[in-house]
């Protein structure tokens, strides 16, 4: 049991030190690990520590540790299932913030009830917990938590997030179910059973998986690099990715430049100088977009680092629309907007503008119907963040392709000029702004790209126009 204590204590320290303090799921995982550690320590005190003190006649310490053991055992048994379920609920983001807060109080009720089903008598050093009462609620808690973790993993469409959620599932759920079976279920059958000695096996397996994952792939937001070659490989990937992203940006902007130069050429032939001047201004705007992206690539040798400032998000989106409106009109594509709010955002306007442009360009290429439609909606979420949804009536994306579209160099477009960097760049940019990028699509029905930016990025909001 000392192994379980040290493993959970170490895991808690790693999470506390390495993860953002505002991460609510992280706080619940630390709570679960610490209560599990305390529960394991309570058994270790009785089996290993207290007998040693009794042998050397340290009676005061023995009595003190026996008293602590009573409360440690109670906390480990009744708080851990509650913390596990709350972690699963928060981690999965299946409920709203206000509902989550209410659940944290409601689901804690059995902990209070268990006080009345537990014998804390001071003349009984080995606390007597009613395992049948414990099983009645902790089994549903742990089974529901396990299902939520499974559903969260299976329903994730982003490949990187899906892989990480699978690793979290594999580390946690077998340990949860092992504790449920060998501690609570067999405890309800016979409280004198010794099958709880199998529990360290599950935690040891979780420990091996956790260590292996954080060194090889990463898990719980933690990744350790152990070889200098990995640093070199990352530098090469950044350089290659930066070059390819720049290439992707140039490809999009060159299409605009060709389009507007053709208009300018025809306008000059017709001696329509106003139209020619307007088209040339659009060309300069496209060239400026390339120039801005070159700055962000930082000579193709560093990661893209946001240059953050305050800006009006609605004006940024409107600028993106104005830049592509003529091209879209020529293809019979209508762009409609629904701005329920306007907001001043803190971020990198050049990078976010490139994200919107990429999504609009992808939507244009996906539309094959004579009457194309792209609808852009922006609204404030219940958690105070901002959601931008860009929906098209294009041919859609298959479920198989949805799992891979965020991968670098993967493209659904059967064209050698498409390098598959657009959505990967968009995803990384939104993540750099602490946000999320998700995709919902059905073949023949169209695609929705959803950008969610957190409340921490919002400076102010007002009703949109």
WOQUI-V417844 format. One line per field, one symbol per residue. phi: phi as a letter, one per 30 degrees, with the letter a starting at -180 (. if undefined). psi: psi as a letter, one per 20 degrees, with the letter a starting at -180 (. if undefined). burial: 1 if it has 24 or more other C-alpha atoms within 12 Angstrom, else 0. A space follows every 50 residues. Layout:
phi=???
psi=???
burial=???
This chain:
phi=.ddddddddddddddddccedddddddddddddddddddddddddddbdd eddddchdddddddddddeedddddddcdeddddddedddddhdbdeddd ddddddddeeddddedcccceddbdceccddddddecddedddddddddd ddddddcdddddddddddeddddededddeddcddddddadcdcddddee dddddddddddddddcbjahicbcccbdedddddddddddddddddedde eddddddeddddddddddddhcdddddddddddddddddddddedddhhi bbddcdccadaddddddddddddcedddddciccccbbcdbcbcccacdd dddddddddddddddddcddcdbbccbbacdddjdccccccbcddibddd dedbddddicbdcdbddccicedddeddddddcicbbbbbabdicjbbcc cccdedcddabaddc
psi=hhggghghgggggggghhqphiohhhhhhggggghgggghhhhhgghggg hghhhjkmhghggghhghhghgggghghhghghgghgggghhkirrgghg gghhggiighgghhhijpojphjnhnpopnhghghhhhghghgggggghg ggghiphpgghggghgggghggghgghggggifgghhhgoijqjiiiigh gghgghggggggghhghqqkjppppiqhhhgghgggggggggghgggggg gghhggggghhgggghhghjknhghghgghhhghgghhgggghghhimkk irqoppoqrpqohghgghggghhigggghhjkpppqqnnhrqqpqoaohg ghhhgggggggggghipiqhnqpppppprprhjiappppoprkairpqhg hhiiiipqjpqipmpiioikighgggghghhhjjaqprppqppiiaqppo ppprhiiogqqrpr.
burial=11111111101101110000000111111111111111111111110011 00000000000110111111111111111111111111111100000001 00010011011001000101000011111110111011111111111111 01101111111111111111111111111111111111000000011011 01111110111011001111110000000000000001011111111111 11110110111011000000000001001101101110110111011001 00111100001111011111101110110000111011101111111111 11111111111111111000011111111100001111111111111000 01111111111100000111111111111111111111111000011111 111110110010000
